Amino acid sequence: MGEDKFDVIIVGGGLAGLTAGIVLAEQGLEVLLIERGDYCGSKNVTGGRLYGHSLEKVIPGFAEEAPIERVIKKERISLMTEDTSVDIGITSKKFSTEPENTSYSVLRAKFDRWLEGKAEEAGVMLVQGIRVDHVLTDEDGKVIGIDAAEEEMYADCVILADGVNSLLAQELGMKKELEPDQVAVGAKEVIKLGEEVINERFGVQSGEGVAWMAAGDPTAGGFGGGFLYTNKDSVSIGVVATLSDIGYSDISVPNLVDRFKEHPAIAPLLEGGETEEYAAHLVSEDGIYMVPELYRDGVLVVGDAAGLVVNLGFTVRGMDFAIESGRLAAETILKAHEMRDYSAKMLSAYEKALEDSFVFRDMRAYKGFPALTANRMIYKNLPETADEIVTKLFTVDGKQDPDLVSFLLQSLLGMASPAQLLGLAGTALESL
Ligand SMILES: Cc1cc2nc3c(=O)[nH]c(=O)nc-3n(C[C@H](O)[C@H](O)[C@H](O)COP(=O)(O)OP(=O)(O)OC[C@H]3O[C@@H](n4cnc5c(N)ncnc54)[C@H](O)[C@@H]3O)c2cc1C
């Protein structure tokens, strides 16, 4: 092997790239991972709840040593108007009982840095603070390496793990430019409150946490939603707003975050907190329809670069997909390495592996969600109607008409025409 020729070069040190690196290096392959941030995690943003099952396959029992924040034990979903929040919540001992069904709140700056340490231990060569500018191809179009900081480096195979706006996959013609209705801007703050304050205000024990998603007022009726996750001694709070619909409210995304923090259901929980971190990032919104070409001669695309995200409103999943795709890409390359064959035909096993895994199974199952979540009624009429109905149920003043059935019908018909309601119900059923 030449001085700057590796078995595999990985572009991007997020969860997808690091996982692929660990699996490959553990099997003795020479792996170079290039990350443009000063350290892994420095450029990465998530809400963030990590479903642990896919990392369990790579590092069993990882949560015992990884910097996880809290184990999610409480779920809450809310429909918010400007001054009310209608919530559905569940606290259950059935959540997070085994490592495979456990989810954790995480902060990527800490979590990815820990995973970076694992990649180094496995033998991955890490280069940080350098951006890969181009992918190198030979005269037949086969990928043979990369160009970073005007230096060319070669490999039998390149993994593109460079995130949602993968310029490199676009440069190769494997991925189209992102359309404004296919992505959202996510902006979030990490607000320090102290461990005891969080336990008391959110009604949780030490080590246990809450995942909270909200629709309606967080985006001022625009497509998207708000989220809040409890960390060990801070909360991650933010808003995800679909790019093409940002103009609906005329409020900028940072201002939406400020409004969300001031909502009457949220503000008391954050009182006295100090903002420690502010971040913004794109997130894929269009599910399975965003998946680009996943392989060509000498190259594979993983994680967000491969569009592997589902946003279901009640939860967002991208991290468990990123990890699984990194692992499956690495396993495909291990076989290719054995056969000394990095052709597109050989690497197509990666797509087949994704197809056989929970990644494509779940993405296909939720393929109707983007159509459902692009319905204004969910963000405007539904929160207002839910507020009206619930306010009526809980108001006793001696004046209320006790006929709840006709009130319910009136409220629903006030929300939308029967045809619109049927349309929404139809899209909802289709999306399931
Ligand atoms: C606001 C928000 C909330 C979210 N909430 C959740 C959640 O709660 N749960 C969940 O599972 N998912 C969530 N997601 C999605 C999740 O964060 C992503 O799916 C996940 O981070 C994808 O990991 P990745 O490794 O593929 O990409 P990334 O983590 O984006 O990593 C890509 C890496 O590539 C590097 N890079 C890019 N270009 C280059 C280059 N040219 N050269 C060198 N390095 C490069 C970047 O610096 C970065 O480190 C959320 C996303 C956002 C934005």
The ligand as an SDF file (V2000), in Angstrom:
LIG
                    3D

 53 58  0  0  0  0  0  0  0  0999 V2000
  -32.8230   19.9160   15.0150 C   0  0  0  0  0  0  0  0  0  0  0  0
  -32.6480   18.4440   14.7780 C   0  0  0  0  0  0  0  0  0  0  0  0
  -33.2620   17.5380   15.6360 C   0  0  0  0  0  0  0  0  0  0  0  0
  -33.0640   16.1710   15.4510 C   0  0  0  0  0  0  0  0  0  0  0  0
  -33.5790   15.2950   16.3700 N   0  0  0  0  0  0  0  0  0  0  0  0
  -33.2740   13.9880   16.2890 C   0  0  0  0  0  0  0  0  0  0  0  0
  -33.6170   13.0890   17.3520 C   0  0  0  0  0  0  0  0  0  0  0  0
  -34.1290   13.4970   18.4010 O   0  0  0  0  0  0  0  0  0  0  0  0
  -33.3210   11.7680   17.1800 N   0  0  0  0  0  0  0  0  0  0  0  0
  -32.6780   11.2830   16.0670 C   0  0  0  0  0  0  0  0  0  0  0  0
  -32.4200   10.0800   15.9810 O   0  0  0  0  0  0  0  0  0  0  0  0
  -32.3220   12.1170   15.0570 N   0  0  0  0  0  0  0  0  0  0  0  0
  -32.5830   13.4410   15.1620 C   0  0  0  0  0  0  0  0  0  0  0  0
  -32.1640   14.3120   14.1800 N   0  0  0  0  0  0  0  0  0  0  0  0
  -31.4580   13.7390   13.0080 C   0  0  0  0  0  0  0  0  0  0  0  0
  -30.0340   13.3350   13.3810 C   0  0  0  0  0  0  0  0  0  0  0  0
  -29.3910   14.3590   14.0770 O   0  0  0  0  0  0  0  0  0  0  0  0
  -29.2440   12.9720   12.1230 C   0  0  0  0  0  0  0  0  0  0  0  0
  -29.9710   12.0090   11.4080 O   0  0  0  0  0  0  0  0  0  0  0  0
  -27.8590   12.4210   12.4520 C   0  0  0  0  0  0  0  0  0  0  0  0
  -27.0790   13.3970   13.0690 O   0  0  0  0  0  0  0  0  0  0  0  0
  -27.1610   11.9160   11.1830 C   0  0  0  0  0  0  0  0  0  0  0  0
  -25.8410   11.5200   11.4730 O   0  0  0  0  0  0  0  0  0  0  0  0
  -24.7470   11.5220   10.3200 P   0  0  0  0  0  0  0  0  0  0  0  0
  -23.5170   10.9460   10.9240 O   0  0  0  0  0  0  0  0  0  0  0  0
  -25.2860   10.8930    9.1020 O   0  0  0  0  0  0  0  0  0  0  0  0
  -24.5510   13.0540    9.9380 O   0  0  0  0  0  0  0  0  0  0  0  0
  -23.9500   14.2540   10.7730 P   0  0  0  0  0  0  0  0  0  0  0  0
  -24.1010   14.0260   12.2280 O   0  0  0  0  0  0  0  0  0  0  0  0
  -24.5000   15.5010   10.1920 O   0  0  0  0  0  0  0  0  0  0  0  0
  -22.3890   14.1610   10.4580 O   0  0  0  0  0  0  0  0  0  0  0  0
  -21.8400   14.5820    9.2270 C   0  0  0  0  0  0  0  0  0  0  0  0
  -20.4110   14.9870    9.5040 C   0  0  0  0  0  0  0  0  0  0  0  0
  -19.7340   15.2160    8.2800 O   0  0  0  0  0  0  0  0  0  0  0  0
  -18.8910   16.3450    8.4470 C   0  0  0  0  0  0  0  0  0  0  0  0
  -18.6520   16.8780    7.0950 N   0  0  0  0  0  0  0  0  0  0  0  0
  -19.5610   17.3860    6.2240 C   0  0  0  0  0  0  0  0  0  0  0  0
  -18.9810   17.7260    5.0700 N   0  0  0  0  0  0  0  0  0  0  0  0
  -17.6690   17.4080    5.1810 C   0  0  0  0  0  0  0  0  0  0  0  0
  -16.5590   17.5320    4.3190 C   0  0  0  0  0  0  0  0  0  0  0  0
  -16.6910   18.0000    3.0690 N   0  0  0  0  0  0  0  0  0  0  0  0
  -15.3460   17.1490    4.7670 N   0  0  0  0  0  0  0  0  0  0  0  0
  -15.1950   16.6540    6.0230 C   0  0  0  0  0  0  0  0  0  0  0  0
  -16.2240   16.5140    6.9000 N   0  0  0  0  0  0  0  0  0  0  0  0
  -17.4530   16.8740    6.4820 C   0  0  0  0  0  0  0  0  0  0  0  0
  -19.6680   17.2700    9.3550 C   0  0  0  0  0  0  0  0  0  0  0  0
  -18.8480   18.2080   10.0090 O   0  0  0  0  0  0  0  0  0  0  0  0
  -20.2920   16.2640   10.3190 C   0  0  0  0  0  0  0  0  0  0  0  0
  -19.5050   16.0160   11.4430 O   0  0  0  0  0  0  0  0  0  0  0  0
  -32.3130   15.6920   14.3460 C   0  0  0  0  0  0  0  0  0  0  0  0
  -31.6980   16.6070   13.4660 C   0  0  0  0  0  0  0  0  0  0  0  0
  -31.8390   17.9720   13.6980 C   0  0  0  0  0  0  0  0  0  0  0  0
  -31.1170   18.9360   12.7940 C   0  0  0  0  0  0  0  0  0  0  0  0
  1  2  1  0
  2  3  1  0
  2 52  2  0
  3  4  2  0
  4  5  1  0
  4 50  1  0
  5  6  2  0
  6  7  1  0
  6 13  1  0
  7  8  2  0
  7  9  1  0
  9 10  1  0
 10 11  2  0
 10 12  1  0
 12 13  2  0
 13 14  1  0
 14 15  1  0
 14 50  1  0
 15 16  1  0
 16 17  1  0
 16 18  1  0
 18 19  1  0
 18 20  1  0
 20 21  1  0
 20 22  1  0
 22 23  1  0
 23 24  1  0
 24 25  2  0
 24 26  1  0
 24 27  1  0
 27 28  1  0
 28 29  2  0
 28 30  1  0
 28 31  1  0
 31 32  1  0
 32 33  1  0
 33 34  1  0
 33 48  1  0
 34 35  1  0
 35 36  1  0
 35 46  1  0
 36 37  1  0
 36 45  1  0
 37 38  2  0
 38 39  1  0
 39 40  1  0
 39 45  2  0
 40 41  1  0
 40 42  2  0
 42 43  1  0
 43 44  2  0
 44 45  1  0
 46 47  1  0
 46 48  1  0
 48 49  1  0
 50 51  2  0
 51 52  1  0
 52 53  1  0
M  END
$$$$
